[in-house]
Amino acid sequence: MLESSITTRTTISLLSFLLCLQACAPSAGNREAAAATEEGYYATQAQSPPVIDGVADDAVWQNAPWYMLDQTWIGEEPTAEDFSGRYKLAWDENFLYILAEIRDDTLIDIHPDGLQFYWDDDCLEVFVDEDASGGNHQYSHNAFAYHIALDYRVTDIGPDSLPRYYDDHIRARRVTEGNTSIWEVAVAVYPDTFRDGAPDNKPVKLTAGKVMGFALAYCDNDHSPERENFIGSTFVPGEDKNRGWIDAGIFAKLELRGASK
């Protein structure tokens, strides 16, 4: 009788353990992101540049890890039906490359003037701090906060506190099927010596081992006067999480990893 009771309790405990494992296990996408984070936050070196066409069939994307776009910076945490996002990173000497998979049930662009209220339309936002120096960049080029609109116009604020187009810094394409958009982006990385309108501005040449400040975010609007959610890639402590457009100190450190690693 005692042996039967012990066997029964053991069986129940084993079943409970297995059920806990199943319930607590992350999704496949989260497991990929967690594994990548443990190895380091990095971009994969491209042996040949990906074609910027919004199609994820380039060789470099096949083994690059996914990172999650899941930090709520503005608004309530969205449901999976409303929004979810993840992305991959790659590089060569000329560009930082981004492949972003955005699932959004509504895409809108209600502000035809790309220099006004551009943050209230659906857009992908890329934050880059070339030398990972951190600090304030609200009205300087200490870092860049590129808003990429659905029509590919690229906007950031200049040192004169006015929004400007920086279309020549970014090449982007988006392919949308149903509620899923694949964004493919090439970013020319400029140093903090960049001057608006200067004829001698040149992006830096990227090399293995370089560390930059980086974050990715998405402005999500579902037919409201203002964006309803702002979802970022990095955890921001404190109550005010919408600080990326001002403070490069909230960016994550991104290593450009060589092909041999």
Protein Blocks (a to p, Z undefined) as FASTA:
>chain_A
ZZmmmmmmmmmmmmmmmmmmmmmpccfklmmmmmmmmnopcddddfbdcddehpakbfkl
mmpccdddfbdfbdcdddfklpccdddddddfkbccdddddddfbdcdfbfblkgoklmp
ccddddddfkongpjfklcckbccddddfkopacdddfkopacdffklpccddddehjbc
cdddddddddfkbcghiakbccddddehiacdddddddddehiabdfbdcdfbdcedjbl
clmlmmmmlpccdddddfkZZ
